[in-house]
Amino acid sequence: MRAHRVRALLMGDRACVFYGAAEFSRDADFAILADPGNLARRGRAR
């Protein structure tokens, strides 16, 4: 998603690990900006 410039927010346990926490639940939660251009970039980011 980064290479395609998708605007998104990493949330939950993965975000905690990214910022230094020791534990996580092995899933990732993203909030993705629901803008037509951003959603098109997200579609190409598979």
Phi, psi and omega per residue, in radians:
M1 nan -0.582 -3.141
R2 -1.110 -0.751 -3.121
A3 -1.104 -0.488 -3.138
H4 -1.688 0.087 3.103
R5 1.021 0.736 3.070
V6 -1.346 2.233 3.113
R7 -1.466 1.978 -3.090
A8 -2.608 2.821 3.130
L9 -2.104 2.142 3.050
L10 -1.415 2.230 -3.076
M11 -2.237 3.029 3.022
G12 1.312 -2.659 -3.011
D13 -1.083 -0.676 3.133
R14 -1.096 -0.653 3.083
A15 -1.115 -0.686 3.107
C16 -1.085 -0.758 3.127
V17 -1.118 -0.751 3.123
F18 -0.981 -0.640 -3.120
Y19 -1.659 0.170 2.972
G20 1.977 0.040 3.110
A21 -1.247 2.744 -3.044
A22 -1.615 -0.292 -3.047
E23 -2.188 2.686 3.069
F24 -2.718 2.894 -3.050
S25 -1.780 0.143 3.087
R26 1.195 0.441 2.996
D27 -2.263 2.956 3.121
A28 -2.287 2.389 3.122
D29 -2.075 2.221 3.134
F30 -2.175 2.462 2.904
A31 -1.841 2.115 -3.078
I32 -1.923 2.286 3.130
L33 -1.048 2.131 -3.079
A34 -1.519 1.094 3.101
D35 -1.942 2.413 -3.059
P36 -0.903 -0.764 3.131
G37 -1.150 -0.723 3.138
N38 -1.172 -0.704 3.118
L39 -1.157 -0.600 3.077
A40 -1.148 -0.742 3.087
R41 -1.102 -0.681 3.108
R42 -1.088 -0.688 3.116
G43 -1.101 -0.568 3.119
R44 -1.430 -0.233 -3.034
A45 -1.510 0.224 -3.115
R46 -1.103 nan nan
